[in-house]
Amino acid sequence: MPVNLNRLNRLVALAALCLFLAPQAAAQQVVTKVDEYMNAAVQVKHFSGSVLVARDGQPVVSKGYGMANYELNVANTPQTAFRLGSITKQFTAMAIMMLQERGKLSVSDPICKHLENCPAAWQPITIRHLLTHTSGIPNYTSFPGFFEKNATQPYTAASLVDLFRDKPLDFQPGEKFNYSNSGYHLLGLIIEKVSGAGYATFLRDNIFAPLGLKSTGYDDTRALVANRASGYQWAGKAFVNAPYLNMTIPYSAGALYSTTEDLLTWDKALYTEKLVSRKSLDEMFTPFREAAPGTGYAYGWSIGKKFERQVIEHSGGINGFSTDIVRFPAERVTVIVLSNNQGFEASKAANDLAAIVFGAPYRVPAERQAIAVAPATLEKYVGQYQIAPSFIITITSEDGRLMAQPTGQAKVELFAESETEFFLKVVDAQVTFVKDAQGQVVRLILHQGGRDTPAPKIK
């Protein structure tokens, strides 16, 4: 049978066009759903910030919502610079790996090899323990009253160590996981000692400049930073300025700022050997110990599974800001959420935006409805619940209202959705109280940032 070449060519061209249009249509659907979600987040959760969703290193969505400065009426954009909080830790970890490749240190080194005035209790602790939050050194930002007493004070990197140097370890090094800003603060000191450069200078010269991250740096409030966002918190009816934090305090645990665009450049670099070898990257992304059920912590990154896919992620929270970066390396999908409303749950939003990309279930933000619960029922929940050795949530019942007070933080009200399920209004978080077979309350589960964290009742 003779072949009609013209007809065949038309069919091939049509097939190629369909293949081209299908990804475009899918991408447009993601754009539409992300915008629907974020607009709802603005209305219900008071989102203010920038989001970026990328596939194969290319933005599918890159957009700002709300204001970078509400007093000056300056809008958020993809070029707005936000404080990153603990997203800083992945840059600190990268600096350590670069110094290891240069022969300046080994992650197996005892930290006392590189630190002055090292207490006896720290002698068994290695750099790897600091990187993976398994050192046992207590977290200074969880100390009772820390933010009320210390947050506005200037510190040198060395003098801040005095706050936790003589505290007993929470556990023997390597025995457990306990998130510790103290450990990452010490990593900054080690970087300075072995490199001979200041922490901010080392990152600028060895990471930011080589990658072309022109809108990323250490957030010094005296410096002029182009497009810097102001930090806010929602006060029930309107935004107010976030409490002041002296930026000498977060240091190598949380003091960097960046933009969604720069973080995408950073994300793309992590697929290459521009900064360190593949061997070092593999080490960085290999969990050392389980941080929560199904989730391990590596070097500055949490490693787990979402939507049946490997996920590499880290969140950040600092006065006035809430942040999250989520990477699905096999699919080359990246979601970045940077908010200048500290009460907004960036991790929850990033998780939901990833669900949109993968066609998984998610909920568009909507107002929660509180119900009345008998005071006698509330009394059953009163007690102390332990999230970590030095982090307790104290539950009290006051005039028919259930109140929660985490270590070192102010009391907040819990609103009932059922007799055992409660939600907060100041942040996007929920609490479930769990009873045993005898009806006794034995623990609570904190649902926040896409994670479920159990806390046994200890008192």
LUMBALUM-354977 format. One line per 2 residues: number of its first residue (from 1); their letters; for each residue x, y, z of C-alpha. Coordinates in steps of 0.02 Angstrom, whole numbers, plus 32768, in hexadecimal, padded with zeros to 4 digits. Example, Ala and Ser with C-alpha at 12.3 -4.5 7.8 and 13.67 -1.06 7.14 Angstrom:
<recs>
1) as) 8267 7F1F 8186 | 82AC 7FCB 8165
</recs>
This chain:
<recs>
1) mp) 8000 8000 8000 | 8049 80A9 7FCF
3) vn) 806D 8120 8061 | 8027 81D0 805C
5) ln) 80C1 822F 8097 | 8067 82D5 80A7
7) rl) 7FE2 8288 8117 | 8067 822E 817E
9) nr) 80C9 82CF 8196 | 802B 8328 81CF
11) lv) 8007 829E 824E | 80BA 82A6 8291
13) al) 80B0 8362 82A0 | 8007 8355 82F9
15) aa) 804C 82D4 8372 | 80E2 8343 8397
17) lc) 806E 83D7 83B4 | 8004 8370 842E
19) lf) 80A0 833D 848F | 80D3 83F3 8498
21) la) 8028 8430 84CE | 800E 83AA 8553
23) pq) 809C 83E6 85C5 | 8068 849A 85A5
25) aa) 7FB5 8474 85D7 | 7FF0 8419 8673
27) aq) 8060 84AB 86A0 | 7FD2 8527 8689
29) qv) 7F65 84BD 86FA | 7FEC 84C5 8780
31) vt) 7FF6 8582 876B | 7F3A 8594 877E
33) kv) 7F2E 8523 8817 | 7FC5 8570 886D
35) de) 7F7D 861E 8856 | 7ED4 85E4 8898
37) ym) 7F29 8597 8930 | 7F98 862E 8955
39) na) 7F0B 86AB 8941 | 7EA8 8646 89C0
41) av) 7F41 8644 8A30 | 7F49 8701 8A25
43) qv) 7E93 8711 8A58 | 7E8B 868A 8ADE
45) kh) 7F3E 8673 8B1C | 7F7B 8725 8AFC
47) fs) 8006 86EA 8A8B | 8081 876F 8A57
49) gs) 811A 873C 89F4 | 8159 86E9 8955
51) vl) 8147 863A 8910 | 81A3 85DC 8889
53) va) 817A 8533 883C | 81FA 84EE 87C2
55) rd) 8211 8454 8757 | 82B7 8427 8707
57) gq) 8302 84C8 8749 | 8281 8536 86F2
59) pv) 81FB 8599 874E | 8149 8560 8730
61) vs) 8108 85DD 87B1 | 816A 8671 87F5
63) kg) 8100 86F5 8849 | 80F3 876B 88DD
65) yg) 805A 8788 894A | 8039 880E 89CA
67) ma) 80B6 8894 89FA | 8170 8895 8A1B
69) ny) 814E 8933 8A7D | 809D 895B 8AB3
71) el) 80C9 8A08 8AF2 | 8112 8A3D 8A4B
73) nv) 8099 89D6 89E2 | 8125 8976 898A
75) an) 80ED 88D1 893E | 8144 8829 8950
77) tp) 8193 87E9 88AF | 8205 8758 887D
79) qt) 8296 87D1 889B | 8264 87F8 8950
81) af) 82E7 87C4 89D0 | 82A7 8769 8A6A
83) rl) 82FF 872D 8B07 | 8313 8671 8AF4
85) gs) 831E 8637 8BA8 | 8358 8583 8BB0
87) it) 8367 856D 8AF4 | 840F 85BD 8B1F
89) kq) 8447 8515 8B64 | 845A 84C4 8AB8
91) ft) 84D5 854D 8A86 | 8535 8534 8B28
93) am) 853C 8479 8B05 | 857A 849A 8A54
95) ai) 8606 8508 8A98 | 863C 847A 8B0B
97) mm) 863F 83FF 8A79 | 86A6 8478 8A10
99) lq) 8725 8489 8A9D | 872B 83CC 8AAE
101) er) 8753 83B9 89F5 | 87DE 8439 8A09
103) gk) 882A 83D5 8A95 | 8808 8458 8B1B
105) ls) 879E 83E4 8B86 | 8742 8340 8B8B
107) vs) 868F 8329 8BC3 | 86D4 829E 8C32
109) dp) 8741 831C 8C90 | 8718 833A 8D47
111) ic) 86D2 83EA 8D50 | 874D 8413 8DDB
113) kh) 87D9 8407 8D5A | 8795 84A8 8D0E
115) le) 8743 8502 8DA1 | 878E 8562 8E32
117) nc) 875A 854A 8EE8 | 8709 84A4 8EBF
119) pa) 86B3 8457 8F58 | 86D5 83A3 8F88
121) aw) 8625 836D 8F5A | 8645 839F 8EA5
123) qp) 86E0 8334 8E8E | 8683 82A1 8E3B
125) it) 8621 8313 8DC5 | 8653 8315 8D0D
127) ir) 862D 8391 8C83 | 85B7 830E 8C3A
129) hl) 8554 8310 8CDD | 853D 83CC 8CCB
131) lt) 8508 83BC 8C14 | 8484 8339 8C3D
133) ht) 8440 8380 8CE1 | 847D 82E8 8D41
135) sg) 84FD 833E 8DB2 | 848E 834A 8E4C
137) ip) 84BB 8402 8E62 | 841C 845A 8E9B
139) ny) 83C9 84D5 8E24 | 83E4 8586 8E64
141) ts) 8349 85CC 8E0F | 82DF 8552 8E75
143) fp) 831E 8593 8F1D | 828F 85DA 8F86
145) gf) 827B 8694 8F67 | 8305 869A 8EE5
147) fe) 82AA 870B 8E6A | 826B 877E 8EF4
149) kn) 8315 8791 8F48 | 8397 8779 8EC0
151) at) 8350 8799 8E12 | 8377 8853 8E0C
153) qp) 8428 8846 8E51 | 84C2 884B 8DE1
155) yt) 8538 87B7 8DEF | 85DA 8784 8DA1
157) aa) 85D8 86D5 8D5B | 864B 869F 8DE8
159) sl) 85ED 86F6 8E75 | 8546 86A6 8E48
161) vd) 8594 85FB 8E6A | 859B 862D 8F22
163) lf) 84DD 8619 8F26 | 84EA 855C 8F0E
165) rd) 85A1 852B 8F2A | 8587 84EE 8FDD
167) kp) 84DC 84A0 8FC6 | 84D6 83E2 8FD9
169) ld) 84BC 837F 8F39 | 840A 8346 8F15
171) fq) 844E 8299 8EE8 | 84EF 8242 8EB8
173) pg) 8533 8279 8E0D | 84EB 8212 8D7F
175) ek) 8467 81C2 8DEC | 83D0 822A 8DB5
177) fn) 8396 82B5 8D42 | 8369 835D 8D90
179) ys) 8363 83F7 8D22 | 83E4 8471 8D64
181) ns) 840E 851F 8D27 | 849F 8517 8DA1
183) gy) 84F3 8491 8D38 | 84E7 84F7 8C98
185) hl) 8527 8591 8CF3 | 85C3 852E 8D20
187) lg) 85D5 84FB 8C69 | 85E2 85B3 8C3D
189) li) 8670 85C8 8CB8 | 86C8 8530 8C6F
191) ie) 86B6 8577 8BBF | 8706 8619 8BF9
193) kv) 8793 85C1 8C56 | 87CB 854C 8BCC
195) sg) 87AE 85C3 8B39 | 87F6 8660 8B88
197) ag) 8760 86C3 8B46 | 86C1 8702 8B96
199) ya) 8628 8693 8B7F | 85CE 8711 8B11
201) tf) 866A 8733 8AAB | 868F 867B 8A8E
203) lr) 85DF 8659 8A4E | 85E2 86F3 89E0
205) dn) 8689 86CB 898F | 8676 860E 8981
207) if) 85BB 85F1 8963 | 8557 868D 8939
209) ap) 85D0 86E1 88C0 | 8602 8642 885F
211) lg) 854A 8616 8847 | 8515 86C7 881C
213) lk) 84A2 86D8 88B3 | 849F 8796 88B0
215) st) 8408 87A6 8923 | 8446 8730 89AC
217) gy) 84AC 875D 8A45 | 84B9 8770 8B01
219) dd) 842E 87E1 8B3F | 8486 8870 8B94
221) tr) 8401 88F1 8BC1 | 847F 897E 8BA7
223) al) 84A1 894E 8AF2 | 8438 8989 8A60
225) va) 83E8 88F0 8A11 | 838C 8909 896D
227) nr) 82D5 88D3 8973 | 82DF 889B 8A28
229) as) 8237 8869 8A72 | 8200 88A5 8B1D
231) gy) 81C7 881F 8B96 | 8117 881A 8BDE
233) qw) 80A0 87B6 8C48 | 7FE3 87AF 8C41
235) ag) 7F93 87FF 8CDB | 7EE1 87C1 8CC3
237) ka) 7EA1 884D 8C53 | 7F3C 8898 8C03
239) fv) 7FF7 8881 8BED | 8070 88C9 8C6D
241) na) 812C 88D2 8C64 | 8181 8835 8CA5
243) py) 81E6 8841 8D46 | 8299 887B 8D2E
245) ln) 8320 87F7 8D24 | 83D8 8822 8D28
247) mt) 841F 87C7 8C91 | 84BF 8799 8CED
249) ip) 8457 8714 8D45 | 841F 869F 8CB7
251) ys) 84CC 86A4 8C66 | 84F6 8603 8C08
253) ag) 8455 85B0 8C44 | 83DE 862D 8BF4
255) al) 841D 86DA 8BC0 | 841C 86D4 8B02
257) ys) 83A3 872B 8A8A | 837A 86FE 89D6
259) tt) 82F6 8701 894E | 8292 8676 88FD
261) ed) 82F4 8693 885C | 839E 8682 88B1
263) ll) 8365 85E6 890E | 8335 8597 8868
265) tw) 83E7 85BA 882A | 8427 8569 88CA
267) dk) 83B4 84D3 88AE | 83F6 84BC 87FD
269) al) 84AA 84C3 883A | 8489 8431 88B0
271) yt) 8470 83C0 8817 | 8520 83EC 87DD
273) ek) 85D1 83E7 8821 | 85EB 84A3 8819
275) lv) 860E 84AD 88D4 | 863C 83FE 890E
277) sr) 864E 8350 88C4 | 85C1 82D4 88AC
279) ks) 860A 826F 893C | 85F6 8304 89B2
281) ld) 8547 8327 8973 | 8514 8273 8990
283) em) 8558 8280 8A42 | 84F8 8322 8A5E
285) ft) 8454 82D1 8A2B | 8468 822D 8A8A
287) pf) 8401 822A 8B2C | 8465 820A 8BCA
289) re) 83D7 81E9 8C43 | 8319 81E9 8C3D
291) aa) 82D6 8295 8C6E | 821E 8263 8C6A
293) pg) 81C4 81C6 8C2E | 81F1 81AF 8B77
295) tg) 8265 8246 8B74 | 8322 824C 8B8A
297) ya) 8396 82E0 8BA1 | 8434 82F0 8B3A
299) yg) 84A5 838A 8B30 | 8434 8422 8B36
301) ws) 83A7 83C5 8ADE | 8316 8356 8B12
303) ig) 8303 82BB 8AA4 | 8263 8258 8A94
305) kk) 81D4 8229 8A21 | 813C 8288 89E5
307) fe) 80C0 8252 8960 | 8124 81AF 8951
309) rq) 81BD 8212 891B | 8260 823D 8970
311) vi) 825D 82ED 89B6 | 82EC 835B 89F3
313) eh) 82B0 83F2 8A53 | 82CA 8470 8ADD
315) sg) 825F 84F6 8B2D | 828C 8595 8B88
317) gi) 823A 8606 8C07 | 827E 86A9 8C4B
319) ng) 8231 874A 8C8D | 81BF 8789 8C03
321) fs) 81E0 86FC 8B87 | 81AF 8648 8B5D
323) td) 8206 85E9 8AD2 | 8214 8540 8A7E
325) iv) 8270 84ED 89ED | 8239 8442 89B0
327) rf) 8298 83DE 892C | 8263 833F 88D2
329) pa) 8308 830E 8880 | 82CB 827C 8814
331) er) 8245 82E9 87C6 | 82AD 838A 87C9
333) vt) 821D 83E5 881C | 823E 8471 8897
335) vi) 81C5 84D7 8901 | 81FC 8572 8960
337) vl) 818E 85D8 89D4 | 81D2 8675 8A29
339) sn) 815B 86D7 8A98 | 8170 8778 8AFA
341) nq) 80E2 8747 8B6F | 8133 86E0 8BF7
343) gf) 808F 868B 8C25 | 8074 8646 8B76
345) ea) 809F 858D 8B68 | 8111 858E 8AD0
347) sk) 8132 84D2 8AE0 | 8079 84A9 8AD3
349) aa) 8067 8518 8A3A | 8101 84CE 89E5
351) nd) 80BE 841F 8A06 | 8016 844C 89B9
353) la) 8066 849F 8921 | 80CC 8401 8905
355) ai) 8029 839E 8910 | 7FE3 840B 8886
357) vf) 8079 83E3 8817 | 8068 8327 8833
359) ga) 7FAB 831F 882D | 7F9F 82EA 88E3
361) py) 7F13 831B 895C | 7F1D 83C6 89B0
363) rv) 7EA7 8445 89FD | 7E93 84F8 89C9
365) pa) 7EA1 8562 8A67 | 7DF9 8582 8AB9
367) er) 7DBE 85CB 8B5E | 7DB6 854B 8BEB
369) qa) 7D18 8546 8C56 | 7D2C 853B 8D13
371) ia) 7CB0 84DD 8D80 | 7C8E 84E2 8E3B
373) va) 7CD6 8457 8EA8 | 7CA5 8438 8F5D
375) pa) 7D22 847C 8FDD | 7D2C 83D1 902F
377) tl) 7D6B 8389 8F8A | 7DED 8412 8F7A
379) ek) 7E2E 83ED 9028 | 7E5F 833E 8FEF
381) yv) 7EDF 8389 8F78 | 7F38 83F3 8FFA
383) gq) 7FED 83C0 9012 | 809A 83C3 8FC4
385) yq) 80C4 8370 8F1F | 8177 8353 8EE7
387) ia) 81A8 8377 8E33 | 8263 836B 8E5A
389) ps) 82CF 8361 8EF8 | 82D3 841E 8F09
391) fi) 8230 8449 8EB1 | 818B 8433 8F0E
393) it) 80DA 8468 8EE1 | 8079 8495 8F7E
395) it) 7FBC 8489 8F6E | 7F4B 84E8 8FE7
397) se) 7E91 8509 8FF4 | 7E66 85BD 901D
399) dg) 7DB2 85FB 902B | 7D74 8578 8FB0
401) rl) 7E01 8596 8F34 | 7E88 8517 8F0E
403) ma) 7F35 8569 8F07 | 7FDC 8528 8EC8
405) qp) 8086 856D 8EF7 | 8122 8525 8EA3
407) tg) 81C7 8538 8EFE | 8204 85EB 8EF2
409) qa) 8169 8629 8E96 | 80C9 8684 8EBF
411) kv) 8024 862D 8EE4 | 7FAE 8614 8E52
413) el) 7EFA 85DB 8E50 | 7EC6 8533 8E06
415) fa) 7E1C 8531 8DB0 | 7DB8 8490 8DA8
417) es) 7D7E 8440 8D06 | 7D49 83A3 8D65
419) et) 7D60 8362 8E16 | 7E11 832A 8DEF
421) ef) 7E47 8398 8D5C | 7E7A 844E 8D70
423) fl) 7EC5 84D5 8D04 | 7F27 8576 8D1C
425) kv) 7EFC 861C 8CCD | 7FA5 8671 8CE1
427) vd) 7FFE 85EE 8C77 | 7FC6 8564 8C02
429) aq) 7FD0 84D3 8C7B | 7F5D 8452 8CC9
431) vt) 7F63 83E6 8D65 | 7F15 833A 8D7F
433) fv) 7F07 82F0 8E2D | 7F18 8232 8E34
435) kd) 7ECB 81C3 8EBA | 7EF5 8111 8EEE
437) aq) 7E78 8082 8F00 | 7E48 80C1 8FAE
439) gq) 7E21 816E 8F6C | 7EBA 81C0 8FB7
441) vv) 7F13 8245 8F50 | 7FC1 8200 8F2A
443) rl) 8005 8276 8EA5 | 7FE0 82FE 8E29
445) il) 800F 8307 8D73 | 8046 83AE 8D2B
447) hq) 8016 83C0 8C74 | 807F 844B 8C29
449) gg) 80DD 8467 8B87 | 809F 83C5 8B3B
451) rd) 80E7 8361 8BCD | 8096 8302 8C5C
453) tp) 8100 830E 8CF9 | 80CD 82A3 8D8F
455) ap) 80E9 82E7 8E3E | 80CD 826F 8ED1
457) ki) 807A 82B3 8F6D | 80FE 82B9 8FF6
459) k) 80A0 8312 9080
</recs>
